[in-house]
Amino acid sequence: MRVIGGSARGVRLKAPTSGATRPTSDFVRGAVFDLLENLAEDWDQVLDLYAGSGALGIEALSRGAGRADLVDQDPRACRAIRENLAAAHLTELAQVHQASVSRVLGYLNGPYGLVFVDPPYHDTAAYKALGALIQRRLLSPAGVLVVEHATKIPLHDPGQPLRLVQERRYGDTTVALLMIEEGVTVDHRGLPGDI
């Protein structure tokens, strides 16, 4: 696994020693960033939830993101993320949070222009984090939410204020890109349904 674009291109990334982590392949990561090149306007602040190795957040930093918060509750994953950030010379641009996603969403400050949600495929309850992201206004109005999920477990239409912009399948993995619907006012009651 390597950084595939930007200032840290070619840097090898370590996967956590935990068997629970499923790193995004270089191929899928490259495809995601190809899609984002034409869609995402603001990569200044990036949020990588269920970060695992940190590959998605590190790739965004390598390609010019200004700052990233990387979140994983597994201490082995957080150790790997820190080592990967150091190898890519991106440590000063990132903060690693060793905590559950639900806890971190309670204190992070946004808005983020790019948010990655890549939970373990069997953890379908993790997609409820999307509601908390919107409720706390952590996704900027023009921001992009990238959700990776198992192809055999479809991502249901989240409803307003989120809309599905693109969806691509790569074997067992499907990547969905969502944005806030233009003209929809987001308030604390305007949450998407369970996903």
C-alpha positions, 0 to 999 in steps of 0.5 A: 500500500502506497500514497499514489499522488501528490507530495508524498507519492510513493511513500509506503503505508503500514496497515495496522496489525489488527485483523479488523482493519480493511485498508482501501486498496490503492486502485480504489483510492486512486479511483476515489480521488479521480472522482473527487478531482472533478467534484470537491471544491474545498479540501482545506479541512478533511475528516477521515472516520474509521481511518484504519491506516489513515490512507484516505486522509493521508492521500488527501493531505498529500494532494494539497489538503490543509489539515486532517483529523483522522479517527479510529478507536483501535490503538494499533490503528492510531499507532499505524496512522502516526507512523504513516503520517511521519513517513509521509512528512505530514504529521504537522498537518494532522491530528489523530483521535483515538476514540469512537466516532460517536464521541469524536463527533461530539467535539470536533469543529468543522466544517470539513470540505471532505469527509471519508466514512469507511467503517468495517463492512459488518458494522452497518450501525456505523452509517448513523454517523452521517446524521450526526455529521449533518446535525453538527454541521461538520460537512461544509455546504459544498463539501463531499461525503465519501462513504465506502461500503460492501457492495452486497449491503446497499447504501439506502438513499439518505434523503434530505439534506444529503443527495447521492451524487455518484456511486461506483462499484469495485468488486466487493467494494462500493464507493458513494459520494454524497453532498448537501442538496443545494438550497436545502437549509440544514437545521437540527431536525433536518437529518437523513434517515438511517442508512 
